[in-house]
Amino acid sequence: MRETVREGNGFYLRDNGEVLAEVTFAPVGPDTLVLDHTYVAPELRGQKVAEDLVRRVVEHARETGKKIVPACSYAHAQFRRHKEYADIWQQEER
């Protein structure tokens, strides 16, 4: 049975205990999370699994009043594509 769960600093898609996909984040200070890693098993790629997991981190950040630094390349691409993430995107100041 497939299920998506939050454990520690990540969200995981599991099937009978086996991790099929994951997205991890780390706190940086009291108000910011760094989204630092995404992984999807080859057989699930192209099915928007990672996109769903990134969305769950975004929802978590909104619920807890945090901003996100999308450090991994996939997460950064998702933040560029989804303008609705602008409210929680902690962009570097130039």
Secondary structure, DSSP 8 states (H G I E B T S, - for coil): -EEEEEETTEEEEEETTEEEEEEEEEE-SSSEEEEEEEEE-GGGTTSSHHHHHHHHHHHHHHHHT-EEEE-SHHHHHHHHH-GGGGGGB-----
